[in-house]
Amino acid sequence: MKTTVVCGLLGSGKTTFIRNFVKQGSEKTVVLVNDFGATGIDGEIFSAGGIESVELPSGCVCCTLKFDLITTIEKIVREFAPKHLVIEPSGVASPSGVLEALESAGIKTVTVVGIIDVVEFIELFDSGMYGSFFEDQVSLADVILVNKTDLASESSIVETINRIESINPRAVIFRTKNAEIREPLPAVSPYAFARSAGSHGHFHFSTMTIRPQTIADLAVLTRGLGDLAQGKYGTVVRAKALVRTEQGPYRFDIVYGKMDCIPFEKDVEYSRIVVIGQELDEEGIRRMLA
């Protein structure tokens, strides 16, 4: 069974890449999703696109869910017998910690795909906000997507690529929009666990999970989540939602002050909103959503 781990900071484009990647392939593939919130969202996004997925919500695969990861992989092999297992860890999980957890699960070789948000990379890297996370991600990746190139200047793209190549000259680099590459992943030498190095664990952000019980008014909800994106309720590094509204089901994505709102392609089983950040005004957020 081939195994691919797709790493990237919150909002870099992991879910979008996996949807595109799996749809282009012909072999039986199962996606194992590790959402950080108590209620998973990405699994339903994959299912809506006809992709088989299994969720590991509420925790991190490189620490609190290591045992669950091992037993879930065994279950996937037994029940699905996939040719390819794609794993999407939480965007706050350390790549090296994830790889060591996989080694504990008996998976000895892994192809690592790293996804970089070119709009934010240089500023976040230089700020040191995420410590050694970026070096860990970049140094362990076999393939790196420099994503969102349609939103960045050429100078920012070149500077990002130069920085990546200085950290990991062996990686195969793609410039991408919407995390899409229109060809199979190149043949690479999969990650060897003997090379493992880097930080472990995940970042200690506050996480909120809200399950609205009523059908939302789309305009009112959009205004409220817009305020959330702009920092009215604390520093939000990532928020995502699947919500039933009077205008139909909608999906929201918030990344560093930017919000996308698009109709969802199928009915939502139940509404849920996950917010990840620092110094969150949880009471204010719940009051706004109520």
C-alpha positions in Angstrom: 0.0 0.0 0.0 1.4 3.4 -1.0 1.2 6.0 1.7 1.3 9.8 1.1 1.2 12.4 3.9 0.0 15.8 2.9 1.4 18.5 5.3 0.9 22.2 5.4 0.0 25.0 7.8 -3.6 25.8 8.5 -5.3 27.0 5.3 -2.4 26.3 2.9 -4.6 24.1 0.6 -4.3 20.5 1.8 -7.9 19.6 1.5 -8.2 21.2 -2.0 -5.0 19.4 -3.2 -6.2 16.0 -1.9 -9.6 16.4 -3.7 -7.9 17.2 -7.0 -5.2 14.5 -6.5 -7.6 11.6 -5.7 -10.0 12.5 -8.5 -7.2 12.4 -11.0 -6.1 8.9 -9.9 -7.5 5.5 -10.9 -6.4 3.3 -8.0 -8.5 2.7 -4.9 -7.6 5.4 -2.5 -8.7 6.2 1.1 -8.1 9.5 2.8 -7.4 9.5 6.6 -8.3 13.0 8.0 -7.1 14.3 11.3 -9.1 17.5 12.0 -8.0 19.4 15.0 -11.5 20.5 16.2 -13.8 18.3 18.2 -16.1 18.0 15.1 -14.6 17.0 11.8 -15.4 19.0 8.6 -12.9 17.8 6.0 -14.3 14.2 6.0 -17.7 15.4 4.8 -16.0 17.6 2.2 -14.3 14.6 0.8 -17.4 12.5 0.9 -19.3 15.1 -1.0 -16.8 14.7 -3.8 -17.2 10.9 -3.8 -13.9 10.2 -2.0 -13.8 7.5 0.7 -12.5 9.0 3.9 -12.0 8.2 7.6 -11.8 10.8 10.3 -9.7 11.2 13.4 -11.1 14.4 15.0 -10.3 16.1 18.3 -6.6 15.7 18.7 -3.2 15.3 17.0 -1.9 12.1 15.3 1.6 12.7 16.6 0.7 12.7 20.3 -2.7 12.1 21.8 -4.1 10.1 18.9 -1.1 7.9 18.1 -2.8 4.7 19.3 -6.0 5.7 17.4 -3.9 6.2 14.3 -2.4 2.8 14.5 -5.8 1.0 15.0 -7.5 3.1 12.4 -4.9 2.3 9.7 -5.3 -1.4 10.6 -9.1 -1.0 10.2 -8.7 0.8 6.8 -6.4 -2.0 5.5 -8.8 -4.6 6.7 -12.1 -3.1 5.5 -11.1 -1.1 2.5 -7.9 -2.7 1.2 -6.8 0.4 -0.6 -3.9 0.6 -3.0 -3.1 4.1 -1.7 -3.6 5.7 1.7 -3.5 9.5 1.8 -3.2 11.1 5.3 -4.1 14.7 6.0 -2.8 15.6 9.5 -4.0 18.6 11.3 -2.5 21.8 10.1 -0.9 22.3 13.5 0.7 18.9 13.7 4.5 18.6 13.4 5.4 16.7 10.2 8.2 14.8 11.9 5.9 13.8 14.8 3.4 12.5 12.3 6.0 10.4 10.5 7.2 8.9 13.7 3.6 8.0 14.6 3.3 6.3 11.2 6.5 4.3 11.9 4.9 3.1 15.1 1.9 2.0 12.9 4.3 -0.2 10.9 4.5 2.1 7.8 8.1 2.3 6.9 8.2 4.5 3.8 6.1 7.5 3.1 6.0 10.1 0.3 5.6 13.5 1.9 3.8 16.4 0.0 4.3 19.8 1.6 2.0 22.7 0.7 3.2 26.3 1.2 0.9 29.3 1.1 3.2 31.7 -0.9 1.2 34.7 0.2 2.0 34.2 3.9 5.2 32.1 3.9 8.0 34.6 4.0 6.4 36.9 6.6 5.4 34.0 8.9 8.8 32.3 8.5 10.8 35.4 9.3 8.5 36.3 12.3 9.4 33.0 14.0 5.7 32.7 15.0 5.7 29.0 14.2 9.2 28.2 15.5 10.9 25.4 13.5 7.6 24.2 11.9 8.4 25.4 8.4 11.9 24.0 8.4 10.5 20.7 9.7 7.9 20.7 6.9 10.1 21.8 4.1 13.1 19.6 5.0 11.0 16.4 5.2 9.0 17.0 2.0 9.6 15.0 -1.2 7.3 17.2 -3.2 6.4 20.9 -2.4 3.6 22.9 -3.8 4.2 26.6 -3.7 0.5 27.4 -3.7 -1.7 30.5 -4.3 0.7 31.8 -6.9 -2.2 33.7 -8.5 -2.4 35.9 -5.4 1.3 36.7 -5.0 3.9 38.8 -6.8 6.6 37.1 -8.9 9.3 38.4 -6.5 7.5 36.8 -3.5 7.2 33.5 -5.4 10.9 33.5 -6.3 12.0 34.5 -2.8 9.8 31.6 -1.4 11.3 29.1 -3.8 14.8 30.2 -3.1 14.2 29.8 0.6 12.7 26.3 0.1 15.6 25.2 -2.1 18.1 26.4 0.5 16.5 24.2 3.2 15.7 21.2 1.0 17.5 21.1 -2.4 16.2 17.6 -3.1 12.5 18.5 -3.1 10.5 18.6 -6.4 8.8 22.0 -6.5 5.6 23.0 -8.3 4.0 26.4 -8.6 0.3 25.9 -8.2 -3.0 27.7 -8.1 -5.8 26.1 -6.1 -3.2 23.4 -5.1 -3.6 21.7 -8.5 -1.0 19.8 -10.5 -2.2 18.3 -13.8 0.0 15.3 -13.7 0.9 12.4 -11.5 3.2 13.0 -8.6 6.8 12.6 -9.8 8.6 9.4 -8.8 10.7 10.2 -5.7 12.6 8.3 -3.1 10.1 8.1 -0.2 10.9 9.5 3.1 13.3 7.3 5.1 12.6 7.3 8.8 16.3 7.2 9.6 16.5 10.8 8.4 13.8 12.0 10.9 14.6 15.2 12.7 12.7 18.3 13.8 10.2 19.4 16.4 7.3 17.3 17.7 3.8 17.9 18.9 1.5 20.7 17.8 1.0 24.3 18.4 -1.0 25.2 21.4 -3.8 27.2 19.9 -7.2 27.6 21.4 -9.9 25.7 19.5 -13.6 26.2 19.6 -16.3 23.9 18.0 -19.8 25.2 17.7 -22.8 23.3 16.5 -25.6 25.8 15.6 -29.1 24.3 16.2 -31.0 26.6 13.9 -31.1 27.3 10.2 -28.9 30.4 9.7 -29.6 33.6 7.7 -26.8 33.6 5.2 -26.3 37.4 5.2 -26.3 37.7 9.0 -23.9 34.7 9.3 -21.5 36.1 6.6 -21.3 39.5 8.4 -20.6 37.8 11.8 -17.9 35.5 10.3 -16.5 38.5 8.5 -16.0 40.2 11.9 -14.4 37.0 13.2 -12.0 37.0 10.3 -11.0 40.7 10.9 -10.0 40.0 14.5 -13.0 41.3 16.4 -13.1 38.2 18.6 -9.3 37.6 18.9 -6.6 36.3 16.6 -8.1 33.7 14.3 -5.5 31.7 12.3 -8.1 29.4 10.8 -11.8 28.8 10.9 -14.0 26.6 8.8 -17.6 25.8 8.7 -20.4 23.8 7.1 -23.7 25.4 7.8 -27.3 24.9 6.9 -28.7 28.3 5.9 -32.1 29.5 4.7 -30.4 29.9 1.3 -29.1 26.3 1.3 -25.9 24.6 2.6 -22.7 26.8 2.6 -19.0 26.3 3.3 -16.9 29.0 4.9 -13.1 29.2 5.1 -11.2 31.8 7.0 -7.4 32.1 6.8 -5.4 35.0 8.2 -8.1 37.7 7.7 -9.4 36.3 4.4 -12.8 34.7 4.2 -14.3 32.5 1.4 -18.0 31.6 1.3 -19.3 29.1 -1.3 -22.4 27.0 -1.7 -21.8 23.4 -0.6 -22.5 20.7 -3.2 -24.8 18.5 -1.0 -27.0 18.9 2.1 -25.1 19.3 5.4 -25.8 16.6 7.9 -25.6 19.1 10.7 -24.1 22.6 11.0 -20.7 23.0 12.7 -18.1 25.7 12.9 -14.5 25.2 14.1 -12.3 28.2 15.1 -8.6 28.0 15.8 -6.6 30.9 17.2 -5.2 32.8 20.1 -6.8 34.9 22.8 -10.3 34.1 21.4 -13.3 35.7 22.9 -15.2 32.5 23.1 -18.3 34.0 24.9 -18.5 36.7 22.3 -18.1 34.3 19.4 -20.9 32.0 20.8 -23.1 35.1 21.4 -22.5 36.3 17.8 -23.3 32.9 16.3 -26.5 32.6 18.5 
